[in-house]
Each structure stands twice: as C-alpha cells, then as structure tokens.
C-alpha cells in the first residue's frame, strides 16, 4: 500500500499498454480507432484516438505510423496466407 503524502496531489500513472476490449464496443470501428485534425492553435496536427486514449501527433509522425502499420499488416497477411487464415 502506498503512503499518502499530505499536501501532494496523487499523480496519474500514464497508460503504457492497451489491449482490445473483450467484445467490440458499440459503434465499431470508430469506437476503437479514429483520427482527425487538431485545432489550428495546437502544436500537433493530428489526433489519433485508440480505445478512448487520444494521441496528439505531428503530421510527420502520423505518416510514419501509417507506414509502420502498413508494413506490419503486409507481414500479417503473408503469415495468414501461409497458414490458410483470412487476412485483412
């Protein structure tokens, strides 16, 4: 059990890992993943929401995320082809 320090607010622990919900949330796929442009006064250009957690990214980071996901999904589909499982 943690000690409570008088006068110090409790710090939120950042989320470092998430997993898919046990069953799809209402409104799938938007309830699981979405993206949009940020307000013009924001330092970042894009916000990606995954399972309710908002990630603010520069456009270059968002592009690299797109490339990384594309590469991983190609690998996933190759594995699916080898094992006879439908890919995405």
C-alpha positions as CSV (number, residue, x, y, z in Angstrom):
1,X,0.0,0.0,0.0
2,X,1.3,3.4,-0.9
3,X,1.8,6.1,1.7
4,X,-0.3,9.2,1.3
5,X,1.8,12.4,1.4
6,X,0.0,15.3,2.9
7,X,-0.3,18.2,0.6
8,X,0.8,16.3,-2.5
9,X,-1.7,15.5,-5.2
10,X,-1.8,11.9,-6.4
11,X,-0.1,11.6,-9.7
12,X,-1.8,9.7,-12.5
13,X,0.2,6.9,-14.0
14,X,0.4,7.2,-17.8
15,X,-1.1,4.4,-19.8
16,X,1.8,2.5,-21.4
17,X,-0.1,-0.5,-22.9
18,X,-3.7,-1.3,-24.0
19,X,-5.4,-4.3,-25.4
20,X,-8.5,-4.9,-27.5
21,X,-11.7,-5.0,-25.4
22,X,-13.2,-8.5,-24.8
23,X,-16.0,-7.7,-27.1
24,X,-16.4,-4.9,-29.7
25,X,-17.6,-1.6,-28.3
26,X,-20.8,-0.1,-29.8
27,X,-20.1,1.9,-32.9
28,X,-17.1,-0.2,-34.1
29,X,-14.8,0.8,-35.8
30,X,-15.0,4.4,-34.7
31,X,-15.3,3.4,-31.1
32,X,-12.0,1.6,-31.3
33,X,-9.9,3.9,-33.6
34,X,-10.4,7.3,-35.1
35,X,-8.3,10.2,-36.3
36,X,-8.9,13.9,-37.0
37,X,-7.1,17.2,-37.5
38,X,-6.3,19.2,-34.4
39,X,-7.3,22.8,-33.7
40,X,-5.1,25.3,-35.7
41,X,-3.5,26.6,-32.4
42,X,-2.2,23.1,-31.4
43,X,1.5,22.3,-31.8
44,X,0.5,18.9,-33.3
45,X,-1.5,18.4,-36.5
46,X,-3.3,15.1,-36.0
47,X,-5.1,13.4,-33.1
48,X,-5.4,9.6,-33.2
49,X,-7.9,8.1,-30.7
50,X,-7.4,4.4,-29.9
51,X,-9.8,2.8,-27.3
52,X,-10.6,6.2,-26.0
53,X,-7.0,7.4,-25.5
54,X,-6.1,10.4,-27.5
55,X,-2.6,10.7,-29.1
56,X,-1.6,14.0,-30.5
57,X,1.0,13.7,-33.3
58,X,2.9,15.8,-35.7
59,X,1.9,15.1,-39.3
60,X,5.3,13.5,-40.0
61,X,4.8,11.1,-37.0
62,X,1.3,10.3,-38.2
63,X,2.8,9.5,-41.7
64,X,5.4,7.2,-40.2
65,X,2.7,5.5,-38.1
66,X,0.8,4.9,-41.3
67,X,3.9,3.4,-43.0
68,X,4.7,1.2,-40.0
69,X,1.2,-0.1,-39.7
70,X,1.1,-0.8,-43.5
71,X,4.3,-2.8,-43.3
72,X,3.1,-4.8,-40.3
73,X,-0.2,-5.6,-42.0
74,X,1.6,-6.8,-45.1
75,X,3.6,-9.2,-42.9
76,X,0.4,-10.2,-41.1
77,X,-1.3,-11.0,-44.4
78,X,1.7,-13.0,-45.5
79,X,1.5,-15.1,-42.3
80,X,-2.2,-15.5,-42.9
81,X,-1.6,-16.8,-46.4
82,X,1.0,-19.3,-45.2
83,X,-1.4,-20.6,-42.5
84,X,-4.6,-20.5,-44.6
85,X,-6.3,-17.9,-42.3
86,X,-8.1,-15.0,-43.9
87,X,-6.1,-11.8,-43.8
88,X,-7.2,-8.2,-43.6
